[in-house]
């Protein structure tokens, strides 16, 4: 049994690890285009901030650890072509030598590529100019080089999603003046604006110059003496001009699935151009599995969609690895659960927001609520802001969004809701859960139960209970 | 509709609050034997420690708040007799005046009484001697009086359950030298000894003199000049004598249901002598409900048992309140979920331990596992020690115990498991949960999923997967 994985990130490595675990006789190899297999890409902001002093620590496992499991790693090697009929992948190694690698089962984990928004200047300015579209470890080293070589003092970050916000924090921690520009009405547009506003307030509190409803249109080099070498220009939705000088510009405009290799081999594409896979992670090509940011996502509430997340890539990779060896496991589906730390605060979500629930055919009711993370009489209690979305017809919990202190157990509280949604619980039943309580760490009714009760009361007030 | 509740703690007040919420026309009254309705008894150690400077803050709601909902409170009033046929309760007020209070529905929330272990001296020594069996706000004031009036420097705490441990911490924070004596092999006997040992280590690290396998047999007054006024004597299980001098002795030996009133009225008793109720919280007496520490507990895995917990009392009280008004709600059942903070650490459990699972007819496999609360490369990662119990036959998750740093989201992680057990998930399915991840607050596979995978692997190693 020869299992070949293309891609050294979460999906490919997870598949290879599980295959080695289940069948110590399996011949498992992973093609890795760079020198950084199994790196925690989500950790990049913490290397940039200086909180993780050595980038090597960002590896989930070292190459040595990986090879100790019995898998082979082909670093600096690019998969050029998949011949699905011949069950072969043509690869080019670091020296340019082409080889054909045969497989019995193939796992495509080519991931995603960053979107390059249509900003004039972005097409020809690059890392050497201090303009960075950040996605990989390689990109990160170039950012570090820009920061240090040019003694950057002023940064503009384009985009205020998870990574953009984390990078704003990282650069503030490095002592830079940071402007964060978001085209939409509020930062962190993956949560409701009511929470996004609180995220923006935390960013501003920490010195980030947050500019929303503003599109960047132009980046130019100025190279004037005694000033920054870049100028970023644009306009807000009401036409107000936007302009900042900067030593470094970072762009975070989302990702799109990297499917060129699979597509050329005949793989069927689906939502958002991602590789179409079933819940066993099989593509339409015989013995070719795919997993991670390059494939469509089976969502437990939305059906087939595209939600690229590292957690999902790990799960899908493991399933691809098991099924490549003859298993029959199915991916249970995503709920789009996410959390981001914003300085001392954290924002998290799981399931659907109101408008997403509408488009999925539900009749959602969304309410805001607040509760303390633990009994207020015990020192250090923090308020948690909540957004509860449930279905009016069935009472089913559809989604939860939280914003609170990083020590308010916001991440694991959203996970309680994720577990409840996974099991199709009603909002009302959240109050039936036997959750832990001690005054320094909770309340007799957990914050979640207080929120759930507020939802039930609100719905009872507008219809029958 | 006249709803009468006996007991001003969690169950009685919860019943009264929900009744007022559901039916603003309901005549709701609560008989409270002391002056402290709706107090957070779990907060007592934090008042004793000084972390909560004003005992009044321990009230979940003030009497004024409660009365603002439209309920009437009869403070300092004792229910002397329930006449179930006449639907009347004979009460004695603070002046000794007897009155008959009629009801349409009655909720008995008489709670529990502390067990007084068979220690010689405990029968005639009391608060004035510095010997305290602590359960109520009244007891707490007496403890505070002993601590301050006698300038106590040395304390012996008998019992190392939740409250005993919390009180040890409280007295250490007050600067006392504390000896904690536990009859069983390890402290916190509600978790496995593997975790109990770690709890004991944390207590010792903070200066608590932890003495296990040791029964206290005698407490005497010494009243010698320049020394403590009490002597505590006993022996370990191997016969080694135990002796400590102390200025104050606190006894925490568990509780038993306070059922005298209901029993005298003809209420049927059940497990551990608690009032027998069905899942609607009805007793065998017409229109008499009971809830909280005085009733048997419906446990989702064990059936009918007795697990007195504040969280359960709140839930049961709410159900009694709804059903007293004609509702049909059933208590969904307890999982015995608990958490205790021990200085900077926290220990939590939900569901069954191995021996409990055996007696409930399961075929349990219990394993230990460890994982970080978040990616180790991000500063401040903490190890979480886990004990996973699942059923070998069905793969079902039966119980989880955790011990880790108080900022390692141990409480809410055990609640994720409680939610999973509530929904009868398998251990294997824990890996399917879409849990949140960001390096400062988690891992792509949450600590729980790493533990669940270790359990699955261990069981696969001993049987078919």
Interface residues (C-beta under 8 A of the other chain):
Chain A: X10 X40 X42 X43 X46 X51 X52 X57 X58 X60 X162 X166 X300 X309 X310 X311 X312 X313 X314 X315 X318 X332 X333 X334 X335 X336 X337 X338 X339 X340 X341 X346 X348 X350 X375 X376 X377 X378 X379 X406 X407 X409 X411 X412 X413 X414 X415 X416 X418 X419 X420 X422 X423 X425 X429 X431 X432 X433 X434 X435 X436 X437 X438 X439 X440 X441 X442 X444 X445 X446 X457
Chain B: X10 X21 X40 X42 X43 X46 X51 X52 X57 X58 X60 X162 X166 X300 X309 X310 X311 X312 X313 X314 X315 X318 X332 X333 X334 X335 X336 X337 X338 X339 X340 X341 X346 X348 X350 X375 X376 X377 X378 X379 X406 X407 X409 X411 X412 X413 X414 X415 X416 X418 X419 X420 X422 X423 X425 X429 X431 X432 X433 X434 X435 X436 X437 X438 X439 X440 X441 X442 X444 X445 X446
